[in-house]
Amino acid sequence: MPTASPDQLVHQLNWRYATKKFDPAKKIPADTWKALEQALVLTPSSYGLQPWQFLVITDQAMKEKLVPISWRQTQSADCSHFVVFTARRTLTETDVDAYVRRTAEVRSVAVDTLGKFKGMMMSQLVPPPTGFDIHQWASLQVYIALGNFMTAAAMVGVDTCPMEGIERKNYDEVLGLSSSPFATVVACAAGYRAADDKYATLPKVRFPAEVVVRHL
């Protein structure tokens, strides 16, 4: 049963903006953050494989360490929670097996009843077809998670700023990802806008619906 009205949804999406200046003194309450983490967990993905990992950074020293490799943008240091969205570099049978086992556990079925499901994923993804880049595919899935996270944050009154202006390889090095199965794709700062952020009151510039939406 929906709990937000259409008007409330549009209002919160209009309220949301890519926050340029966070108030470092304001922190996201634990229960609110727990809900936002669930928004990440509940994000849909191709095949349901969830080819990602989300790194949540609240340690101030680490957040400040990321500023020089974030095109000197200070949102990473001033926000409450900084999320680094990472995607799998490749996909193995072990990864598929882990998802199949989890599916069996959650749905209370035997693993061997999911053989056709596993076979379908293996035939299409492991190994990937010629010219099919698993990391690129997984990275596109990550952007679904980013959008889901930002919308969820807006609905509970939390500000966000998506950040593609980052040095991904340096992020991997700083965060200990260089030899891991995951690589940095994008990041998002979350917290509360500063009272003197002049950009917060600027009206959104969007083309009208009739320009960007077609009804067929």
C-alpha positions as CSV (number, residue, x, y, z in Angstrom):
1,M,0.0,0.0,0.0
2,P,1.6,3.4,-1.0
3,T,2.3,5.7,1.8
4,A,3.4,8.8,-0.2
5,S,0.9,10.6,-2.4
6,P,1.8,11.6,-6.0
7,D,2.0,15.3,-4.8
8,Q,4.4,14.3,-2.0
9,L,6.7,12.4,-4.4
10,V,6.9,15.3,-6.8
11,H,7.4,17.8,-4.0
12,Q,10.4,15.8,-2.6
13,L,12.0,15.4,-6.0
14,N,11.7,19.2,-6.5
15,W,13.3,19.7,-3.1
16,R,16.2,17.4,-3.9
17,Y,19.2,18.9,-5.6
18,A,22.9,18.0,-6.0
19,T,24.1,19.5,-2.7
20,K,27.1,21.7,-3.1
21,K,27.7,22.5,0.5
22,F,26.9,20.2,3.4
23,D,26.7,21.1,7.1
24,P,29.4,18.9,8.7
25,A,27.8,19.3,12.1
26,K,24.6,17.5,11.0
27,K,24.6,13.7,11.0
28,I,22.1,11.3,9.6
29,P,20.2,9.6,12.5
30,A,21.0,5.8,12.8
31,D,17.4,4.7,12.0
32,T,17.3,6.9,8.9
33,W,20.6,5.6,7.7
34,K,19.5,2.0,8.3
35,A,16.5,2.6,6.0
36,L,18.8,4.2,3.3
37,E,21.1,1.1,3.5
38,Q,18.0,-1.0,2.8
39,A,17.2,1.1,-0.2
40,L,20.6,0.1,-1.5
41,V,20.1,-3.6,-0.7
42,L,16.6,-3.6,-2.3
43,T,17.8,-2.1,-5.6
44,P,16.8,-4.2,-8.6
45,S,19.6,-5.6,-10.8
46,S,19.9,-7.7,-14.0
47,Y,19.2,-11.4,-13.2
48,G,19.0,-10.3,-9.6
49,L,22.7,-10.9,-9.3
50,Q,23.5,-7.7,-7.5
51,P,27.0,-7.3,-9.0
52,W,28.1,-4.6,-6.6
53,Q,29.3,-3.6,-3.2
54,F,28.6,-0.3,-1.4
55,L,31.3,1.2,0.8
56,V,29.9,3.5,3.5
57,I,32.5,5.9,4.8
58,T,31.9,7.8,8.0
59,D,35.5,8.0,9.3
60,Q,36.4,11.7,9.0
61,A,40.1,11.1,8.2
62,M,39.2,8.8,5.4
63,K,36.6,11.2,4.0
64,E,39.1,14.0,4.0
65,K,41.7,11.7,2.3
66,L,39.3,11.4,-0.6
67,V,39.0,15.1,-1.3
68,P,42.2,15.5,-3.3
69,I,41.2,12.6,-5.6
70,S,37.6,13.9,-5.9
71,W,38.6,16.9,-8.0
72,R,39.0,18.9,-4.8
73,Q,35.3,18.7,-4.1
74,T,34.7,19.0,-0.4
75,Q,31.4,17.2,-0.2
76,S,33.2,13.9,0.7
77,A,34.6,15.5,3.8
78,D,31.6,17.6,4.9
79,C,28.8,15.1,4.4
80,S,27.5,12.8,7.1
81,H,27.9,9.5,5.1
82,F,29.9,9.0,1.9
83,V,29.0,6.1,-0.3
84,V,31.3,4.6,-2.8
85,F,29.5,2.5,-5.4
86,T,31.7,-0.4,-6.7
87,A,31.0,-3.0,-9.4
88,R,32.4,-6.4,-10.0
89,R,35.4,-6.6,-12.3
90,T,34.3,-10.0,-13.6
91,L,31.8,-12.7,-12.8
92,T,32.6,-16.3,-11.9
93,E,30.7,-19.5,-11.3
94,T,31.4,-19.0,-7.6
95,D,29.5,-15.7,-7.8
96,V,26.5,-17.3,-9.6
97,D,26.5,-20.2,-7.1
98,A,26.4,-17.7,-4.2
99,Y,23.3,-16.1,-5.6
100,V,21.6,-19.4,-6.3
101,R,22.2,-20.6,-2.7
102,R,20.9,-17.3,-1.4
103,T,17.8,-17.7,-3.6
104,A,17.2,-21.2,-2.3
105,E,17.6,-20.0,1.3
106,V,15.3,-17.0,1.0
107,R,12.6,-18.9,-0.9
108,S,12.9,-22.1,1.1
109,V,13.6,-24.4,-1.9
110,A,16.3,-26.9,-2.6
111,V,19.4,-25.7,-4.5
112,D,19.1,-28.4,-7.1
113,T,15.6,-27.1,-8.1
114,L,17.4,-24.0,-9.4
115,G,19.6,-25.8,-11.9
116,K,18.0,-24.4,-15.0
117,F,18.1,-20.9,-13.5
118,K,21.9,-21.3,-12.8
119,G,22.4,-22.8,-16.3
120,M,20.8,-19.8,-18.0
121,M,23.0,-17.3,-16.1
122,M,26.1,-19.4,-16.8
123,S,25.4,-19.7,-20.5
124,Q,24.9,-16.0,-20.8
125,L,27.5,-14.5,-18.4
126,V,30.2,-17.0,-17.5
127,P,32.3,-16.6,-19.6
128,P,30.7,-13.5,-21.1
129,P,30.1,-13.5,-24.9
130,T,32.8,-11.9,-27.1
131,G,32.7,-8.2,-26.8
132,F,30.5,-8.2,-23.6
133,D,32.3,-6.4,-20.8
134,I,31.1,-7.7,-17.4
135,H,32.5,-4.7,-15.5
136,Q,30.7,-2.2,-17.8
137,W,27.5,-4.2,-17.5
138,A,27.8,-4.2,-13.7
139,S,28.6,-0.5,-13.7
140,L,25.3,0.2,-15.4
141,Q,23.6,-1.8,-12.7
142,V,25.3,0.4,-10.1
143,Y,23.7,3.5,-11.6
144,I,20.3,2.0,-10.9
145,A,21.4,1.7,-7.2
146,L,22.6,5.3,-7.2
147,G,19.3,6.6,-8.5
148,N,17.3,4.5,-6.1
149,F,19.5,5.7,-3.2
150,M,19.1,9.4,-4.1
151,T,15.3,9.1,-4.5
152,A,15.0,7.3,-1.2
153,A,17.1,9.9,0.5
154,A,14.9,12.7,-0.9
155,M,11.8,11.0,0.5
156,V,13.2,11.0,4.0
157,G,14.6,14.5,3.8
158,V,18.3,13.6,3.4
159,D,20.4,15.6,0.9
160,T,22.7,13.9,-1.6
161,C,25.3,14.8,-4.2
162,P,26.3,12.2,-6.9
163,M,29.9,12.5,-7.8
164,E,31.4,11.2,-11.0
165,G,34.3,13.7,-10.7
166,I,36.5,11.2,-8.9
167,E,39.8,9.5,-9.7
168,R,38.6,5.9,-9.7
169,K,41.9,4.1,-9.7
170,N,43.1,6.3,-6.9
171,Y,39.9,5.5,-5.0
172,D,40.6,1.8,-5.5
173,E,44.1,2.2,-4.1
174,V,43.0,4.3,-1.1
175,L,40.1,2.0,-0.3
176,G,42.1,-1.2,-0.7
177,L,40.2,-2.3,-3.8
178,S,43.0,-2.6,-6.3
179,S,43.2,-6.4,-5.9
180,S,39.6,-7.0,-4.9
181,P,36.8,-8.3,-7.1
182,F,35.3,-4.8,-7.1
183,A,36.2,-1.5,-8.7
184,T,35.0,2.1,-8.0
185,V,32.4,3.4,-10.3
186,V,30.8,6.5,-8.7
187,A,30.2,8.0,-5.3
188,C,27.5,9.9,-3.5
189,A,27.7,12.2,-0.5
190,A,24.7,12.2,1.9
191,G,23.8,14.5,4.8
192,Y,22.2,17.9,5.2
193,R,22.6,21.0,3.2
194,A,24.4,24.0,4.8
195,A,22.2,27.0,5.7
196,D,24.3,29.2,3.5
197,D,24.4,27.0,0.4
198,K,23.2,29.5,-2.2
199,Y,22.4,26.8,-4.7
200,A,19.8,25.2,-2.5
201,T,17.2,27.8,-3.4
202,L,17.7,28.0,-7.1
203,P,14.8,26.7,-9.2
204,K,15.5,23.5,-11.1
205,V,16.2,23.9,-14.8
206,R,14.5,21.1,-16.7
207,F,12.9,20.8,-20.1
208,P,9.2,20.5,-20.0
209,A,7.7,17.0,-20.0
210,E,6.4,17.4,-23.5
211,V,10.0,17.8,-24.7
212,V,11.6,14.8,-22.9
213,V,8.6,12.4,-22.6
214,R,6.9,10.8,-25.6
215,H,3.6,8.9,-25.3
216,L,3.3,6.2,-27.9
